[in-house]
Amino acid sequence: MQRYPLGPFTVSRIGLGAMQLPGPGVFGPPRDRDEALAVLRRAVELGVDHIDTAQYYGPDVANELIRAALFPYPDGLALVSKVGARRDGSGGWLPYDDPDQLRRGIEDNLRSLGTGQLAAVNLRVLDGAEPGQRFDDQLAAMIQARDEGLIGGIGLSNVTRQFLLHALERTPIACVQNPLNLADRGSMPVLEECSARGIAFVPFFPLGSGFARDNPVRGNTHVLSVAARLGLTPAQVALAWLLDLAPCVLLIPGTSSRAHLEENLAAAGVTLDEDARRQLASAP
């Protein structure tokens, strides 16, 4: 499997997102704890060395599962988390992004995962925010955590190209985590900037939103056509399309099933031909 730098690590281009390991709505315990633990262990057996998580997945659930399944962690395993949000008692998503809250969020991740340093932590920016003093104060908290050795690199999540350029004037950025898939290409300018600068780009919802009733990616007629012709699953086509965009793309498809995990990882061996590229480029 091809590899790319991520903070102080160099990782395989398909990792694992932990968002689907907790219960429905990323809230509460998993439906099948034994299977969730087995997914994590099987992922590492198959060469996954990049796991993306967050303390507020559950909350507390995803990190606890990762630690239960994998601690002590194998050498070279990059654990990446994010800060900037929290959950209320009914599972609602709330901001938690004052500088002192970001610091507590980093420390909570370290405690729950049982590690002294995370490979990177993404600062999730609220929808509609603009670069300014508040963002600079948030970024300062992330820089301090990196300089103190709590995190190996600073990531940004849910940002525009303008945000990325603003941040780069102040500090190196290890990765950007934005939505990007065949049905949502709004982050292409950010990907292009990351590619030009050697920054890892980590698409979330690579197979479409996990919260949507209808999946616009796996059900896309172009995806289905290419999958049928090449003998692949729709998910493998969609993931291969993302990998084909640029070498800096690192995938973190989430799953709570070992069968789906193996299906997703097999996309690393898919090469799209020119007909497939043209067809997928024109997919609505």
C-alpha positions as CSV (number, residue, x, y, z in Angstrom):
1,M,0.0,0.0,0.0
2,Q,1.3,3.5,-0.9
3,R,2.3,5.7,2.0
4,Y,2.4,9.5,2.8
5,P,3.7,11.7,5.7
6,L,1.3,12.5,8.5
7,G,2.9,14.6,11.2
8,P,5.9,12.7,12.5
9,F,4.6,9.5,10.9
10,T,4.5,8.1,7.4
11,V,1.3,6.1,7.0
12,S,-0.6,3.8,4.6
13,R,-3.0,5.8,2.4
14,I,-6.1,3.9,3.8
15,G,-6.6,4.0,7.5
16,L,-9.7,3.6,9.7
17,G,-12.1,6.1,11.0
18,A,-13.5,5.3,14.5
19,M,-16.7,7.4,14.1
20,Q,-18.9,4.3,13.4
21,L,-17.7,2.2,16.3
22,P,-20.0,3.8,19.0
23,G,-23.8,3.4,18.9
24,P,-26.2,4.9,16.5
25,G,-25.7,8.6,15.9
26,V,-22.1,8.2,17.2
27,F,-23.7,8.1,20.7
28,G,-23.5,5.5,23.4
29,P,-22.0,2.1,23.4
30,P,-21.7,-0.1,20.2
31,R,-24.4,-2.5,19.3
32,D,-21.7,-5.2,19.3
33,R,-18.7,-4.5,21.4
34,D,-16.9,-7.7,20.5
35,E,-17.2,-6.9,16.8
36,A,-16.0,-3.3,17.3
37,L,-12.9,-4.6,19.1
38,A,-12.4,-7.2,16.4
39,V,-12.6,-4.5,13.7
40,L,-9.8,-2.5,15.3
41,R,-7.6,-5.5,15.8
42,R,-8.2,-6.8,12.2
43,A,-7.4,-3.4,10.8
44,V,-3.9,-3.4,12.4
45,E,-3.4,-7.0,11.3
46,L,-4.0,-5.9,7.7
47,G,-1.5,-3.0,7.9
48,V,-3.7,-0.1,9.0
49,D,-1.4,2.4,10.8
50,H,-3.6,5.5,10.9
51,I,-6.7,5.6,13.1
52,D,-8.8,8.7,13.3
53,T,-10.9,9.3,16.4
54,A,-12.3,11.9,18.8
55,Q,-13.1,12.0,22.5
56,Y,-16.6,13.2,21.7
57,Y,-17.4,10.1,19.6
58,G,-19.7,8.4,22.1
59,P,-18.7,10.5,24.0
60,D,-15.7,8.6,25.4
61,V,-16.7,5.4,23.6
62,A,-14.4,5.3,20.5
63,N,-11.3,6.1,22.4
64,E,-12.1,3.5,25.1
65,L,-12.6,0.9,22.4
66,I,-9.3,1.7,20.7
67,R,-7.4,1.4,24.0
68,A,-9.1,-1.8,24.9
69,A,-8.4,-3.4,21.5
70,L,-4.9,-2.1,20.8
71,F,-3.1,-1.0,23.9
72,P,-0.1,-1.2,24.2
73,Y,0.0,0.3,20.8
74,P,2.2,-1.1,18.1
75,D,5.1,1.0,16.9
76,G,4.2,3.2,14.0
77,L,0.5,3.5,14.8
78,A,-0.6,7.1,14.2
79,L,-3.5,8.0,16.4
80,V,-5.2,11.2,15.2
81,S,-8.0,13.0,17.0
82,K,-9.9,16.3,16.8
83,V,-11.1,19.0,19.2
84,G,-13.6,21.8,19.0
85,A,-16.8,20.0,19.9
86,R,-18.6,18.2,22.7
87,R,-21.8,16.2,23.2
88,D,-24.8,17.0,25.4
89,G,-26.8,14.5,27.4
90,S,-29.0,13.6,24.5
91,G,-26.2,13.3,21.9
92,G,-26.4,16.8,20.5
93,W,-23.3,18.4,19.0
94,L,-22.1,21.6,20.7
95,P,-19.0,23.8,20.3
96,Y,-16.2,23.4,22.7
97,D,-13.5,25.5,21.1
98,D,-12.3,28.2,23.4
99,P,-8.5,28.0,23.7
100,D,-8.7,26.5,27.2
101,Q,-11.4,24.0,26.1
102,L,-9.2,22.9,23.1
103,R,-6.4,22.2,25.6
104,R,-8.7,20.2,27.8
105,G,-9.9,18.3,24.8
106,I,-6.4,17.3,23.8
107,E,-5.6,16.2,27.4
108,D,-8.9,14.2,27.5
109,N,-7.9,12.4,24.3
110,L,-4.4,11.6,25.7
111,R,-5.9,10.3,29.0
112,S,-8.6,8.1,27.4
113,L,-6.3,6.7,24.8
114,G,-3.5,6.1,27.4
115,T,-0.8,7.8,25.3
116,G,1.6,10.6,25.9
117,Q,1.4,12.0,22.4
118,L,-1.0,12.0,19.5
119,A,0.3,12.0,15.9
120,A,-1.9,15.0,15.1
121,V,-5.0,16.7,16.4
122,N,-7.4,18.5,14.1
123,L,-8.9,21.8,15.2
124,R,-12.5,21.7,13.9
125,V,-13.7,25.1,12.7
126,L,-17.4,25.9,13.0
127,D,-19.4,26.3,9.8
128,G,-19.4,29.9,8.6
129,A,-16.5,31.0,10.7
130,E,-13.9,33.5,9.3
131,P,-10.2,33.7,10.0
132,G,-9.6,36.3,12.7
133,Q,-8.5,36.9,16.2
134,R,-10.6,34.0,17.6
135,F,-9.0,31.6,15.2
136,D,-5.5,32.9,16.0
137,D,-6.2,32.3,19.7
138,Q,-7.4,28.8,19.0
139,L,-4.3,28.2,16.8
140,A,-2.0,29.5,19.5
141,A,-3.4,26.8,21.9
142,M,-2.7,24.1,19.3
143,I,0.8,25.5,18.7
144,Q,1.5,25.4,22.5
145,A,0.3,21.8,22.7
146,R,2.6,20.8,19.8
147,D,5.6,22.7,21.2
148,E,5.0,20.9,24.6
149,G,5.1,17.5,22.8
150,L,1.4,16.6,23.4
151,I,0.7,16.4,19.7
152,G,3.1,15.7,16.8
153,G,1.3,17.9,14.3
154,I,-1.5,20.4,14.0
155,G,-4.4,19.6,11.7
156,L,-7.4,21.7,10.6
157,S,-10.9,20.4,9.9
158,N,-13.8,21.9,8.0
159,V,-11.8,24.8,6.6
160,T,-11.7,26.9,3.5
161,R,-8.5,27.5,1.5
162,Q,-8.5,31.0,3.0
163,F,-8.4,29.4,6.5
164,L,-5.5,27.1,5.5
165,L,-3.4,29.9,4.0
166,H,-4.1,32.1,7.1
167,A,-2.9,29.3,9.4
168,L,0.2,28.5,7.3
169,E,1.4,32.1,7.9
170,R,1.6,31.2,11.6
171,T,2.6,27.5,11.7
172,P,3.2,24.4,9.7
173,I,0.0,22.3,9.2
174,A,0.3,18.5,9.2
175,C,-3.1,17.6,7.7
176,V,-6.5,19.0,6.7
177,Q,-9.7,17.0,7.2
178,N,-12.6,18.2,5.1
179,P,-15.6,16.6,3.5
180,L,-14.9,15.3,0.0
181,N,-16.4,12.6,-2.1
182,L,-17.9,12.1,-5.5
183,A,-21.1,13.8,-4.5
184,D,-19.5,16.7,-2.6
185,R,-16.5,18.2,-4.3
186,G,-16.6,21.6,-2.6
187,S,-13.2,21.1,-1.0
188,M,-11.3,20.5,-4.2
189,P,-9.5,24.0,-3.9
190,V,-8.3,23.0,-0.4
191,L,-7.1,19.6,-1.7
192,E,-5.2,21.3,-4.5
193,E,-3.5,23.6,-2.0
194,C,-2.6,20.7,0.2
195,S,-1.2,18.8,-2.8
196,A,1.0,21.7,-3.8
197,R,2.4,22.1,-0.3
198,G,2.8,18.5,0.7
199,I,0.1,18.5,3.3
200,A,-1.9,15.4,4.0
201,F,-5.6,15.8,3.0
202,V,-8.0,13.5,4.8
203,P,-11.5,13.4,3.4
204,F,-14.3,12.7,5.9
205,F,-17.5,11.1,4.7
206,P,-15.5,9.6,1.7
207,L,-18.5,7.4,1.0
208,G,-21.1,10.0,1.7
209,S,-22.5,11.2,5.0
210,G,-23.2,8.5,7.5
211,F,-26.2,10.5,8.7
212,A,-28.0,10.7,5.3
213,R,-31.0,8.5,4.6
214,D,-30.0,8.0,0.9
215,N,-26.3,7.6,0.0
216,P,-25.5,9.8,-3.0
217,V,-22.1,8.1,-3.6
218,R,-22.7,4.4,-3.5
219,G,-26.0,4.8,-5.3
220,N,-24.7,7.0,-8.0
221,T,-25.4,5.5,-11.5
222,H,-21.8,6.3,-12.7
223,V,-20.3,4.6,-9.7
224,L,-22.6,1.6,-10.1
225,S,-21.7,1.4,-13.8
226,V,-17.9,1.5,-13.2
227,A,-18.2,-1.0,-10.4
228,A,-20.1,-3.5,-12.5
229,R,-17.6,-3.2,-15.4
230,L,-14.5,-3.5,-13.3
231,G,-15.9,-6.2,-10.9
232,L,-15.7,-3.9,-7.8
233,T,-18.1,-2.8,-5.2
234,P,-19.4,0.8,-5.3
235,A,-17.5,1.6,-2.1
236,Q,-14.2,0.5,-3.7
237,V,-14.9,2.6,-6.8
238,A,-15.6,5.7,-4.7
239,L,-12.5,5.2,-2.5
240,A,-10.3,4.5,-5.5
241,W,-11.5,7.7,-7.1
242,L,-10.4,9.7,-4.0
243,L,-7.0,8.0,-3.9
244,D,-6.6,8.8,-7.6
245,L,-7.0,12.5,-7.1
246,A,-3.6,13.2,-5.5
247,P,-0.9,11.3,-3.6
248,C,-1.5,13.3,-0.5
249,V,-5.1,11.9,0.0
250,L,-5.3,9.7,3.1
251,L,-8.6,7.9,3.6
252,I,-10.3,7.0,6.9
253,P,-13.5,5.1,5.9
254,G,-15.3,4.1,9.0
255,T,-17.1,0.8,9.7
256,S,-18.2,-1.4,12.5
257,S,-17.9,-4.6,10.4
258,R,-14.8,-6.6,9.6
259,A,-16.3,-7.5,6.2
260,H,-16.7,-3.9,5.2
261,L,-13.2,-3.1,6.6
262,E,-11.7,-5.6,4.3
263,E,-13.8,-4.4,1.4
264,N,-12.6,-0.8,2.0
265,L,-8.9,-1.7,2.4
266,A,-9.0,-3.6,-0.9
267,A,-9.5,-0.3,-2.7
268,A,-5.8,0.4,-2.2
269,G,-5.2,-2.2,-4.9
270,V,-7.6,-0.7,-7.5
271,T,-6.4,1.1,-10.5
272,L,-9.0,3.1,-12.4
273,D,-8.7,3.1,-16.2
274,E,-9.2,6.2,-18.3
275,D,-12.8,5.3,-19.1
276,A,-13.6,5.1,-15.4
277,R,-11.9,8.4,-14.7
278,R,-13.8,10.2,-17.4
279,Q,-17.1,8.6,-16.3
280,L,-16.6,9.5,-12.6
281,A,-15.4,13.0,-13.4
282,S,-18.8,13.6,-15.0
283,A,-20.8,12.1,-12.1
284,P,-23.4,14.5,-10.8
